[in-house]
């Protein structure tokens, strides 16, 4: 048995980048920042704050929700799975990127308030958690997608 699950709670780093594939399927990419607080060890050593950036991929309904309601600075709760892919850059060097393919997302910023100072429309009443259309369909090959 194996498990590939990640849970993140953080702040959106920039406006979502949303694309529609030729088939009409929406795909959104967002960056999410999670920060470990600074602290002091018993011996007096200070450990500084550390921010980690995560690449999040949202599919279908979740991508459409992100396009309408998610803005830079908003607080999000995301559950999903890790995927790593590689590509060759212009110099022929193989690069690797790790992404979180979101299965569910909860918007935690207060309605009508975005921490980026932008007035966001009110979020839909229903939760986006657990919607099966959010991730690629079972057996759908996502390795060939252009992102």
C-alpha positions as CSV (number, residue, x, y, z in Angstrom):
1,X,0.0,0.0,0.0
2,X,1.2,3.5,-0.7
3,X,-0.2,7.0,-0.1
4,X,0.5,10.2,-2.0
5,X,-1.3,13.0,-0.1
6,X,-0.3,16.6,0.7
7,X,-2.2,19.1,2.8
8,X,-1.2,22.8,2.5
9,X,-2.5,26.0,4.2
10,X,-1.0,29.1,2.9
11,X,-1.3,32.3,0.9
12,X,-1.6,32.7,-2.9
13,X,1.5,34.3,-4.3
14,X,0.1,35.7,-7.6
15,X,-3.1,35.8,-9.6
16,X,-4.1,32.3,-11.0
17,X,-2.9,31.5,-14.5
18,X,-5.9,29.8,-16.2
19,X,-5.8,28.1,-19.6
20,X,-8.5,26.1,-21.5
21,X,-7.3,23.1,-23.3
22,X,-8.6,22.4,-26.9
23,X,-11.2,20.0,-25.3
24,X,-12.5,23.0,-23.2
25,X,-11.1,21.7,-19.9
26,X,-9.9,24.5,-17.6
27,X,-6.5,24.2,-16.0
28,X,-5.2,26.7,-13.4
29,X,-1.8,27.2,-11.9
30,X,-1.2,29.0,-8.7
31,X,1.7,29.4,-6.3
32,X,1.1,29.0,-2.6
33,X,3.4,30.1,0.1
34,X,3.6,28.3,3.4
35,X,5.7,29.8,6.2
36,X,7.4,28.3,9.3
37,X,7.6,30.8,12.1
38,X,10.9,32.0,13.5
39,X,11.8,30.5,16.9
40,X,14.6,30.4,19.5
41,X,16.3,27.2,20.6
42,X,16.9,26.6,24.3
43,X,20.6,27.5,23.8
44,X,19.6,30.9,22.5
45,X,20.2,30.2,18.8
46,X,17.6,32.0,16.7
47,X,16.1,30.1,13.8
48,X,14.7,32.5,11.2
49,X,11.3,32.3,9.5
50,X,11.3,30.1,6.4
51,X,8.8,30.4,3.5
52,X,8.4,27.5,1.0
53,X,6.7,28.0,-2.4
54,X,4.4,25.3,-3.8
55,X,3.2,25.0,-7.4
56,X,-0.5,24.1,-7.4
57,X,-2.4,22.7,-10.4
58,X,-6.2,22.9,-10.4
59,X,-8.4,21.1,-12.9
60,X,-11.9,21.6,-14.3
61,X,-14.3,23.0,-11.7
62,X,-11.6,24.0,-9.2
63,X,-9.8,25.9,-12.0
64,X,-12.9,27.8,-12.9
65,X,-13.5,28.6,-9.2
66,X,-9.9,29.8,-8.9
67,X,-10.3,32.0,-12.0
68,X,-13.3,33.8,-10.6
69,X,-12.6,33.9,-6.8
70,X,-9.0,33.3,-6.0
71,X,-6.6,36.3,-5.9
72,X,-3.1,37.1,-4.8
73,X,-2.8,37.1,-1.0
74,X,-5.9,35.0,-0.4
75,X,-5.5,32.2,2.2
76,X,-6.2,28.7,0.8
77,X,-6.4,25.2,2.2
78,X,-5.4,22.7,-0.5
79,X,-5.4,18.9,-0.5
80,X,-3.9,16.9,-3.3
81,X,-1.1,14.7,-4.5
82,X,2.5,15.4,-5.5
83,X,3.6,15.0,-9.1
84,X,7.1,15.5,-10.5
85,X,7.8,16.0,-14.1
86,X,10.9,17.0,-16.1
87,X,11.7,18.9,-19.2
88,X,14.9,20.0,-21.1
89,X,15.6,23.7,-20.9
90,X,17.0,25.7,-23.9
91,X,20.6,24.6,-23.0
92,X,19.6,20.9,-23.0
93,X,19.8,20.6,-19.2
94,X,17.1,18.4,-17.7
95,X,15.0,20.3,-15.1
96,X,12.5,18.9,-12.6
97,X,9.4,20.5,-11.2
98,X,7.2,19.2,-8.4
99,X,3.6,20.2,-8.4
100,X,0.6,19.6,-6.2
101,X,-2.4,18.3,-8.3
102,X,-5.3,19.5,-6.1
103,X,-8.2,17.3,-5.3
104,X,-9.9,19.8,-3.1
105,X,-9.6,23.5,-2.1
106,X,-11.1,25.6,0.5
107,X,-11.0,29.4,0.4
108,X,-10.3,30.8,3.8
109,X,-10.1,34.6,3.2
110,X,-13.3,36.4,4.4
111,X,-15.9,36.9,1.7
112,X,-15.4,40.1,-0.3
113,X,-12.0,40.7,1.2
114,X,-8.7,39.9,-0.4
115,X,-5.5,40.4,1.5
116,X,-4.0,41.9,-1.7
117,X,-6.3,44.9,-1.4
118,X,-8.5,43.8,-4.3
119,X,-12.2,43.4,-3.7
120,X,-13.0,39.8,-4.6
121,X,-16.5,38.7,-5.4
122,X,-18.2,36.6,-2.8
123,X,-17.3,32.9,-3.0
124,X,-19.9,30.3,-4.0
125,X,-21.9,28.9,-1.1
126,X,-21.0,25.3,-1.7
127,X,-17.7,23.9,-0.8
128,X,-15.3,22.8,-3.5
129,X,-14.0,20.0,-1.4
130,X,-14.5,16.5,-2.8
131,X,-15.8,17.4,-6.2
132,X,-14.7,14.6,-8.5
133,X,-14.5,16.8,-11.6
134,X,-11.5,18.7,-10.0
135,X,-8.9,16.2,-10.9
136,X,-8.2,14.4,-14.2
137,X,-10.6,11.5,-14.9
138,X,-9.4,8.1,-13.9
139,X,-7.0,6.8,-16.6
140,X,-6.7,10.2,-18.2
141,X,-3.1,10.8,-19.2
142,X,-1.9,14.2,-18.0
143,X,1.8,13.7,-18.8
144,X,1.4,15.0,-22.3
145,X,-0.3,18.3,-21.3
146,X,1.5,21.5,-22.2
147,X,2.4,22.7,-18.7
